[in-house]
Amino acid sequence: MCLAIPAEVNELLDGDMAKCRVGKSDTFVNVSTMLLEEPAAVGDFLIVHAGFALRKLDPAEAQESLRLLRQMANIEEGTPGGF
């Protein structure tokens, strides 16, 4: 199964790339921002799938999506999660 995940832009990199943090974790991903309609900025939340930012998210929408993903992970694993 493939998921698109919310991630916050932490740093803008060369070549339409951004370093993004996934949730509140220590997980960072480098993503291409070339598909976005407008440039990304540090602090923006993006929906990321397969290494590409698909669109910007409202911060409240991003937090709700992360909350639901954590909840699903907890149900699946039966243990507290860490997104």
N, C-alpha and C positions, 0 to 999 in steps of 0.2 A: 504494500500500500504506500502511496506517495501522499505527503501532506505539504501544504503551503503553510509556512509559519511566519508569525510576526517577528520582526527584528528591528532594533533601533540602530540608526546610523551613528557610529562612534567616531569614524574618521573617513574622510573622502580621499581616495587614492587616484593615481593616474589612470588614464584610459577608461573612463566611465565605470570605475570600480569603487566600491565602498566596503569598509570593514564594519560589520554589524554585530551587535550583541544580541543573543537569543535570550529573551526574558531577563531574569535577574541572575542568570547563571554566569559561569566563567567561560561559556562557550561563545566563540566568535566565528563568524563566517565571512569570507570575502565574496561579495556578490556583484554581478554586473548590473549597472543601472541604465543600460542602453535602451531598455524597453519602456522606461518611464516617459510620460508625456511632458513632464517638467523636471528640471534638475533636482536631485536630492540635496538635502542640507543636513549637517550634523544635528542630531536630535529628532529627525523625522523617523516615523515608524513606517516600515515597508512590509508588504507581504512578499515572502521569498519562496520560490519553488525552483528546484533543480539549478541553483546557483544564479537565478535571475530575479531581480526585483520586478514584480508585476504591477504594483501600484502602491501609492501612499495610503496609509491608514490614519484615521483619527486616533489620537492617543488612547481615548476611552475604549474605542473599538479594539485596539491592539491589546489592551490590558484584559478585556473581557475574553478575547480569543485565547490568550495565554492562560487565563483562569480555567477555561473549559478544557484546554489541552492538558493542564495539570490534573484536573479532575478525572479525565479519561485515563491518564497514565496511572493514577492511584487506583482506580477501579480495576484496570487490567493487571497491574502488578500486585495489588493488595497491600501496598506499602506507600508511605509518603513519597511524593515526587519532588523534583528539584528544578523545574523550568524557571 
